[in-house]
Amino acid sequence: MPLITAGAVALEQGICRPGWVEVSGGQIVGCGSGPPPRPAGVDLPDALVVPGFVDIHVHGGGGA
């Protein structure tokens, strides 16, 4: 299961600095603030990670 740490993670309770997100099978299975529960596979110290955020904003498409 990939574990991602970041300088900041946007969670339900607010922005956590630092924070972590755990993913398994393409789904978020855990997230939290502070140090991760085990060593991370991906470390993004200068990033803001927003778990589950999907940007559906598009400009045109299909000739529109």
C-alpha positions, 0 to 999 in steps of 0.5 A: 500500500503506497503511503504518501507524506506531504508538507500539507494535507487537506483533510476534513478537519482542516489543513494538516502540516505535515500530513499523510495519505495511504492508498490501496487499490486506487482507493484512499484507506487512511489519512492523518496529520503529523508523522505517518504510521510507517515509512512513506513510499512517496515524500512531497515535503513542498506539496499540498495534497488534497485526497479525493479531489477531482477537478472536473473543470474543462474548457470545451471538448468535442468541438464545443 
